[in-house]
Amino acid sequence: MAKNENSNFSYMTRCIDGTTYKVKVIFSDTEKEIMEDKVLRMIRNETVTTGGTCRIIDSPQMS
């Protein structure tokens, strides 16, 4: 991966089920794809690679 000296970036840290994830988010001034399109593409690709075996999350019960 080429190092880009002029990149705008930030870090996001999240703790999920006791595991801490640190993600570096890089913003490109030349990218044409918007974030929403990128996330939707990643979800579609994940569904294809898992063979569609993802299960549907039930909505929480409200009292």
Contacts in CASP RR format, 6 or more apart in sequence:
PFRMAT RR
TARGET T0000
AUTHOR 0000-0000-0000
METHOD contacts of the structure
MODEL  1
MAKNENSNFSYMTRCIDGTTYKVKVIFSDTEKEIMEDKVLRMIRNETVTT
GGTCRIIDSPQMS
4 26 0 8 1.000
7 26 0 8 1.000
7 27 0 8 1.000
7 28 0 8 1.000
8 26 0 8 1.000
8 27 0 8 1.000
8 29 0 8 1.000
9 24 0 8 1.000
9 25 0 8 1.000
9 26 0 8 1.000
9 27 0 8 1.000
10 24 0 8 1.000
10 25 0 8 1.000
11 22 0 8 1.000
11 23 0 8 1.000
11 24 0 8 1.000
11 25 0 8 1.000
12 22 0 8 1.000
12 23 0 8 1.000
12 25 0 8 1.000
13 20 0 8 1.000
13 21 0 8 1.000
13 22 0 8 1.000
13 23 0 8 1.000
14 20 0 8 1.000
14 21 0 8 1.000
14 23 0 8 1.000
15 21 0 8 1.000
33 41 0 8 1.000
46 54 0 8 1.000
47 54 0 8 1.000
END
